[in-house]
Amino acid sequence: VRRAGQQHQRRARRHYRLYAHRSIRGPVTDRWPADLTAQSTYIDDLKLFRQQLAALMSDELSLPNKSKLLGVMFGEGPARAVVEDYAARIGDSVRQGTRRIAPSGRVLPAAVAAPAIVTPAAAQPRGHTFHGSRWPGK
Amino acid sequence: LARQVKTIREQVRAMKQHWPSFALAEAPDDKAVWFGPLAGLERTYRLMIEYGLPTRAADAMCRRFPVVRVLLPRLELNFDAAEEAPLPHVYFSKPDPTLSPLCLFDVEAGEWSHDDLIALTTVPWAADWLACYEGWLATGRWFGGGRHASMPQAKAS
């Protein structure tokens, strides 16, 4: 057991010497790419994925653009399904009056709205019905 | 209890308390205009809210109820949307429909009156609208419910 442990440590040190400059401190998967080219491709993919995640989390992109980005990352079908589900969940909470309103105005479905981050009086306004006129000819 | 029309001073005070990022642009005794940011689902919008006390010649929309317009980013028309094309729940206005006032409540059902505080009704309702609008932009479907003047009852979705 001790010998196996020592061998593992030697392997780990060798991996660290080879790949430490890649800014990956430890294995992020149990299967390393076969060679440095594959490793490089893998790291580039990870960087791109990180940038895409950052774009999804930012408020620079509109929801339609985030939907397109999700389509690029995971495929159009799953992206459409998840965005529809998200929009429906928000819409349901608005329609049923169960959402809360953050001080910024952001609508928070009841499940994620912590009382501490909402303005007490304006947080849960009374119910209302969207109204309005139709586009001429519709 | 008798309901009492809120004064402009009361409206201004409540807006300052609950939505301090909204700037009061003008406020004579019988009218007020605010400009300010309100977050949608993914983006923050700049809104204008215009409101005036009721007068006998109440032909101006803002003297019947608060008028909310989205200034930036401009609202997008989608004529191909499966529901509510080309823009959901607004009072379509010319010449620029993207500046149409938002329809936030059922006027015929009296869901808003002059004794209501804009800060506790209109602004959060506008936040609701923005959230549903972004969902509509992404999916073409309006999930926030509502009805149009010709419809007898609120629809489910």
Interface residues (C-beta under 8 A of the other chain):
Chain A: D59 L61 S62 L63 P64 K66 S67 R80 V83 E84 Y86 A87 A88 I90 G91 D92 V94 R95 R99 I101 A102 S104 G105 R106 V107 T119 A121 A122 A123 P125 R126 G127 H128 T129 F130 H131 G132 S133 R134 W135 P136 K138
Chain B: H18 W19 P37 L38 A39 G40 L41 E42 R43 T44 P73 A85 P86 L87 P88 H89 V90 Y91 F92 C103 L104 F105 D106 V107 E108 A109 E111 W112 A119 L120 T121 V123 P124 W125 A126 A127 D128 W129 L130 A131 C132 E134 G135 W136 L137 A138 T139 R141 W142 F143 G144 G145 G146 R147 H148 A149 S150 A154 S157
